[in-house]
Amino acid sequence: MLVDNVWTRLAALLLFTAASITDWYDGRVARRTGTVTVVGTFLDPLVDKMLIAAALVGFVGMPELHIPAWMVVLIISREFLITGLRSLAAARGVVLGAERAGKFKTTSQITAIIVILGVLILNSALERWPVLLGAGWQDDTAAQVLERMPYWLVFWVAITTIVSGYFYIQNHMDLLKKEFSMRNSQPGRQR
């Protein structure tokens, strides 16, 4: 996706889409066949986060997208925080599964990335074949929408990511309170 070429960006879109579909299909098969495992419950969301983070970090490095790093840092920070919470729960023998808000967040992230990859393909195609839209298309409203869309999509994703993280922490606050009370009640532990 970093190479400004229609074909490499199309390959990036196909690769990302294939990875997203296989991840979704794997989860569906695991639930249907009853082969959900503790390792899978931990690794599946981790792989999702790695896939999303790789695309978003790549987008920050592309000046044509105008995506500020602070949005991606917020998104990735939320993912680390929730992964840490899941790790804490796993250490206590509790498996924290995905929740509805988290599934919506992941779907929003994947959809936004696919649309942004489509914008990159379109930008490359229009650079290579400007006759597709005719002369002066860069001054057109469509060009302005294409230029601004990635920023607003990632902004939306950042909002949904933070909100879903808030709900996830709220839903599992008892685990955090229990952990902090255990740490504070240990003998010889300074407060």
TAJOKA-V467120 format. One record per residue. N is the residue number from 1. RES is the residue in one small letter. SS is DSSP state (helix for helix, strand for strand, loop for the rest). PSI is psi in radians with two decimals (NA if undefined). OMEGA is omega as a letter, one per 30 degrees, with the letter a starting at -180 (* if undefined). Layout:
n=N res=RES ss=SS psi=PSI omega=OMEGA
n=N res=RES ss=SS psi=PSI omega=OMEGA
This chain:
n=1 res=m ss=loop psi=-0.38 omega=a
n=2 res=l ss=loop psi=-0.29 omega=l
n=3 res=v ss=loop psi=2.15 omega=a
n=4 res=d ss=loop psi=1.37 omega=a
n=5 res=n ss=loop psi=2.37 omega=a
n=6 res=v ss=helix psi=-0.78 omega=a
n=7 res=w ss=helix psi=-0.67 omega=l
n=8 res=t ss=helix psi=-0.62 omega=l
n=9 res=r ss=helix psi=-0.59 omega=l
n=10 res=l ss=helix psi=-0.71 omega=l
n=11 res=a ss=helix psi=-0.71 omega=l
n=12 res=a ss=helix psi=-0.75 omega=l
n=13 res=l ss=helix psi=-0.80 omega=a
n=14 res=l ss=helix psi=-0.73 omega=l
n=15 res=l ss=helix psi=-0.81 omega=l
n=16 res=f ss=helix psi=-0.76 omega=l
n=17 res=t ss=helix psi=-0.75 omega=l
n=18 res=a ss=helix psi=-0.75 omega=l
n=19 res=a ss=helix psi=-0.71 omega=l
n=20 res=s ss=helix psi=-0.75 omega=a
n=21 res=i ss=helix psi=-0.76 omega=a
n=22 res=t ss=helix psi=-0.61 omega=l
n=23 res=d ss=helix psi=-0.81 omega=l
n=24 res=w ss=helix psi=-0.80 omega=a
n=25 res=y ss=helix psi=-0.72 omega=l
n=26 res=d ss=helix psi=-0.79 omega=l
n=27 res=g ss=helix psi=-0.70 omega=l
n=28 res=r ss=helix psi=-0.79 omega=l
n=29 res=v ss=helix psi=-0.73 omega=a
n=30 res=a ss=helix psi=-0.73 omega=l
n=31 res=r ss=helix psi=-0.72 omega=a
n=32 res=r ss=helix psi=-0.65 omega=a
n=33 res=t ss=helix psi=-0.04 omega=l
n=34 res=g ss=loop psi=0.49 omega=a
n=35 res=t ss=loop psi=0.53 omega=l
n=36 res=v ss=loop psi=2.22 omega=a
n=37 res=t ss=loop psi=2.85 omega=l
n=38 res=v ss=helix psi=-0.75 omega=l
n=39 res=v ss=helix psi=-0.77 omega=l
n=40 res=g ss=helix psi=-0.68 omega=l
n=41 res=t ss=helix psi=-0.55 omega=l
n=42 res=f ss=helix psi=-0.80 omega=a
n=43 res=l ss=helix psi=-0.63 omega=a
n=44 res=d ss=helix psi=-0.90 omega=l
n=45 res=p ss=helix psi=-0.51 omega=l
n=46 res=l ss=helix psi=-0.76 omega=l
n=47 res=v ss=helix psi=-0.68 omega=l
n=48 res=d ss=helix psi=-0.82 omega=a
n=49 res=k ss=helix psi=-0.69 omega=l
n=50 res=m ss=helix psi=-0.73 omega=l
n=51 res=l ss=helix psi=-0.83 omega=a
n=52 res=i ss=helix psi=-0.82 omega=a
n=53 res=a ss=helix psi=-0.72 omega=a
n=54 res=a ss=helix psi=-0.78 omega=l
n=55 res=a ss=helix psi=-0.81 omega=a
n=56 res=l ss=helix psi=-0.70 omega=l
n=57 res=v ss=helix psi=-0.69 omega=l
n=58 res=g ss=helix psi=-0.68 omega=l
n=59 res=f ss=helix psi=-0.65 omega=a
n=60 res=v ss=helix psi=-0.61 omega=a
n=61 res=g ss=loop psi=0.07 omega=a
n=62 res=m ss=loop psi=1.78 omega=a
n=63 res=p ss=helix psi=-0.53 omega=a
n=64 res=e ss=helix psi=-0.28 omega=a
n=65 res=l ss=helix psi=-0.38 omega=l
n=66 res=h ss=loop psi=0.66 omega=l
n=67 res=i ss=loop psi=2.03 omega=a
n=68 res=p ss=loop psi=2.58 omega=a
n=69 res=a ss=helix psi=-0.55 omega=a
n=70 res=w ss=helix psi=-0.59 omega=l
n=71 res=m ss=helix psi=-0.77 omega=a
n=72 res=v ss=helix psi=-0.64 omega=l
n=73 res=v ss=helix psi=-0.73 omega=l
n=74 res=l ss=helix psi=-0.81 omega=a
n=75 res=i ss=helix psi=-0.86 omega=a
n=76 res=i ss=helix psi=-0.63 omega=l
n=77 res=s ss=helix psi=-0.74 omega=l
n=78 res=r ss=helix psi=-0.73 omega=a
n=79 res=e ss=helix psi=-0.73 omega=l
n=80 res=f ss=helix psi=-0.73 omega=a
n=81 res=l ss=helix psi=-0.81 omega=a
n=82 res=i ss=helix psi=-0.65 omega=l
n=83 res=t ss=helix psi=-0.69 omega=l
n=84 res=g ss=helix psi=-0.72 omega=l
n=85 res=l ss=helix psi=-0.74 omega=l
n=86 res=r ss=helix psi=-0.67 omega=l
n=87 res=s ss=helix psi=-0.72 omega=l
n=88 res=l ss=helix psi=-0.79 omega=l
n=89 res=a ss=helix psi=-0.76 omega=a
n=90 res=a ss=helix psi=-0.66 omega=l
n=91 res=a ss=helix psi=-0.44 omega=l
n=92 res=r ss=loop psi=0.11 omega=l
n=93 res=g ss=loop psi=0.30 omega=a
n=94 res=v ss=loop psi=2.30 omega=l
n=95 res=v ss=loop psi=2.10 omega=l
n=96 res=l ss=loop psi=1.97 omega=l
n=97 res=g ss=loop psi=3.10 omega=l
n=98 res=a ss=loop psi=2.62 omega=l
n=99 res=e ss=loop psi=2.92 omega=a
n=100 res=r ss=helix psi=-0.79 omega=a
n=101 res=a ss=helix psi=-0.65 omega=l
n=102 res=g ss=helix psi=-0.65 omega=l
n=103 res=k ss=helix psi=-0.68 omega=l
n=104 res=f ss=helix psi=-0.73 omega=l
n=105 res=k ss=helix psi=-0.82 omega=a
n=106 res=t ss=helix psi=-0.74 omega=l
n=107 res=t ss=helix psi=-0.71 omega=l
n=108 res=s ss=helix psi=-0.75 omega=a
n=109 res=q ss=helix psi=-0.85 omega=a
n=110 res=i ss=helix psi=-0.77 omega=l
n=111 res=t ss=helix psi=-0.80 omega=l
n=112 res=a ss=helix psi=-0.75 omega=a
n=113 res=i ss=helix psi=-0.73 omega=l
n=114 res=i ss=helix psi=-0.75 omega=l
n=115 res=v ss=helix psi=-0.75 omega=l
n=116 res=i ss=helix psi=-0.70 omega=l
n=117 res=l ss=helix psi=-0.64 omega=l
n=118 res=g ss=helix psi=-0.72 omega=l
n=119 res=v ss=helix psi=-0.75 omega=l
n=120 res=l ss=helix psi=-0.73 omega=l
n=121 res=i ss=helix psi=-0.80 omega=l
n=122 res=l ss=helix psi=-0.75 omega=l
n=123 res=n ss=helix psi=-0.80 omega=a
n=124 res=s ss=helix psi=-0.70 omega=l
n=125 res=a ss=helix psi=-0.73 omega=a
n=126 res=l ss=helix psi=-0.52 omega=l
n=127 res=e ss=helix psi=-0.73 omega=a
n=128 res=r ss=helix psi=-0.69 omega=a
n=129 res=w ss=loop psi=1.25 omega=a
n=130 res=p ss=helix psi=-0.35 omega=a
n=131 res=v ss=helix psi=-0.28 omega=l
n=132 res=l ss=helix psi=-0.69 omega=a
n=133 res=l ss=loop psi=-0.06 omega=l
n=134 res=g ss=loop psi=2.93 omega=a
n=135 res=a ss=loop psi=2.51 omega=l
n=136 res=g ss=loop psi=0.22 omega=a
n=137 res=w ss=helix psi=-0.41 omega=a
n=138 res=q ss=helix psi=-0.41 omega=l
n=139 res=d ss=helix psi=-0.05 omega=a
n=140 res=d ss=loop psi=2.76 omega=l
n=141 res=t ss=helix psi=-0.64 omega=l
n=142 res=a ss=helix psi=-0.69 omega=l
n=143 res=a ss=helix psi=-0.67 omega=l
n=144 res=q ss=helix psi=-0.68 omega=l
n=145 res=v ss=helix psi=-0.79 omega=l
n=146 res=l ss=helix psi=-0.62 omega=a
n=147 res=e ss=helix psi=-0.66 omega=a
n=148 res=r ss=helix psi=-0.40 omega=a
n=149 res=m ss=helix psi=-0.82 omega=a
n=150 res=p ss=helix psi=-0.73 omega=l
n=151 res=y ss=helix psi=-0.88 omega=a
n=152 res=w ss=helix psi=-0.55 omega=l
n=153 res=l ss=helix psi=-0.79 omega=l
n=154 res=v ss=helix psi=-0.58 omega=l
n=155 res=f ss=helix psi=-0.83 omega=l
n=156 res=w ss=helix psi=-0.77 omega=l
n=157 res=v ss=helix psi=-0.71 omega=l
n=158 res=a ss=helix psi=-0.75 omega=l
n=159 res=i ss=helix psi=-0.88 omega=a
n=160 res=t ss=helix psi=-0.60 omega=l
n=161 res=t ss=helix psi=-0.79 omega=l
n=162 res=i ss=helix psi=-0.77 omega=a
n=163 res=v ss=helix psi=-0.78 omega=l
n=164 res=s ss=helix psi=-0.62 omega=l
n=165 res=g ss=helix psi=-0.71 omega=l
n=166 res=y ss=helix psi=-0.83 omega=l
n=167 res=f ss=helix psi=-0.69 omega=a
n=168 res=y ss=helix psi=-0.78 omega=l
n=169 res=i ss=helix psi=-0.74 omega=l
n=170 res=q ss=helix psi=-0.75 omega=a
n=171 res=n ss=helix psi=-0.37 omega=a
n=172 res=h ss=loop psi=0.44 omega=l
n=173 res=m ss=helix psi=-0.56 omega=l
n=174 res=d ss=helix psi=-0.65 omega=l
n=175 res=l ss=helix psi=-0.75 omega=l
n=176 res=l ss=helix psi=-0.75 omega=l
n=177 res=k ss=helix psi=-0.74 omega=l
n=178 res=k ss=helix psi=-0.74 omega=l
n=179 res=e ss=helix psi=-0.79 omega=a
n=180 res=f ss=helix psi=-0.64 omega=l
n=181 res=s ss=helix psi=-0.60 omega=l
n=182 res=m ss=helix psi=-0.72 omega=a
n=183 res=r ss=helix psi=-0.69 omega=a
n=184 res=n ss=helix psi=-0.42 omega=a
n=185 res=s ss=loop psi=-0.01 omega=l
n=186 res=q ss=loop psi=2.34 omega=l
n=187 res=p ss=loop psi=2.47 omega=l
n=188 res=g ss=loop psi=0.01 omega=a
n=189 res=r ss=loop psi=2.21 omega=l
n=190 res=q ss=loop psi=2.47 omega=a
n=191 res=r ss=loop psi=NA omega=*
